[in-house]
Amino acid sequence: MKLLADSIVDWGALLDVIWISAVAGLAIAAVLGLGIVSSLRAQDTEGTTALGLNAVTVISVLLVGAALVTGIIFLIDK
């Protein structure tokens, strides 16, 4: 059965967008969650452990920022 939208919609490309968006969304959420947890744990510790946890927080914030910039660049280019 052929749908009316088949002539307009590229279903393969649509499924690719859904798949990539789901994976990217989960990855970004996991990195952001790691940054939040490390930030909260850094408040309860001292010394080099706190320094390491703060470094993890900074790196996770930079990664999430890079993901946002990459997404915006892809939106502008299309």
C-alpha positions as CSV (number, residue, x, y, z in Angstrom):
1,M,0.0,0.0,0.0
2,K,1.5,3.3,-1.1
3,L,0.9,6.3,1.1
4,L,0.3,9.8,-0.2
5,A,3.3,11.0,1.7
6,D,5.7,8.5,0.0
7,S,6.2,10.9,-2.9
8,I,7.2,13.7,-0.5
9,V,8.9,12.1,2.4
10,D,12.3,10.3,2.3
11,W,11.5,7.7,5.0
12,G,15.1,6.4,5.1
13,A,16.5,9.9,5.8
14,L,13.8,10.5,8.4
15,L,14.7,7.3,10.2
16,D,18.3,8.3,10.1
17,V,17.5,11.7,11.7
18,I,15.4,10.0,14.4
19,W,18.2,7.5,15.2
20,I,21.0,10.0,15.3
21,S,18.9,12.5,17.4
22,A,18.1,9.8,19.9
23,V,21.7,8.7,20.3
24,A,23.0,12.2,20.5
25,G,20.4,13.2,23.0
26,L,21.2,10.3,25.3
27,A,25.0,11.0,25.0
28,I,24.6,14.7,25.7
29,A,22.3,13.9,28.7
30,A,24.9,11.4,30.1
31,V,27.8,13.8,29.7
32,L,25.8,16.6,31.4
33,G,24.7,14.2,34.2
34,L,28.4,13.2,34.7
35,G,29.3,16.9,35.0
36,I,26.6,17.6,37.5
37,V,27.5,14.6,39.7
38,S,31.2,15.4,39.6
39,S,30.4,19.0,40.6
40,L,28.3,18.0,43.5
41,R,30.9,15.4,44.7
42,A,33.7,18.0,44.4
43,Q,31.9,20.2,46.9
44,D,32.2,17.4,49.5
45,T,35.9,16.6,49.0
46,E,39.2,18.4,49.3
47,G,42.6,18.3,47.7
48,T,43.5,16.6,44.4
49,T,40.2,14.6,44.4
50,A,38.2,17.8,44.3
51,L,40.6,19.2,41.6
52,G,40.0,16.1,39.4
53,L,36.3,16.2,39.9
54,N,36.2,19.9,39.0
55,A,38.3,19.1,35.8
56,V,35.6,16.5,34.9
57,T,32.9,19.1,35.4
58,V,34.7,21.6,33.1
59,I,35.4,19.0,30.4
60,S,31.7,17.9,30.5
61,V,30.5,21.5,30.2
62,L,32.9,22.1,27.2
63,L,31.6,18.9,25.5
64,V,28.0,19.9,25.9
65,G,28.8,23.3,24.6
66,A,30.6,21.9,21.6
67,A,27.6,19.6,20.9
68,L,25.2,22.6,21.0
69,V,27.5,24.7,18.7
70,T,27.7,21.7,16.3
71,G,24.0,21.4,16.3
72,I,23.5,25.0,15.6
73,I,26.0,24.9,12.7
74,F,24.2,21.9,11.2
75,L,20.9,23.8,11.4
76,I,22.3,26.9,9.8
77,D,24.0,24.9,6.9
78,K,20.9,23.0,5.9
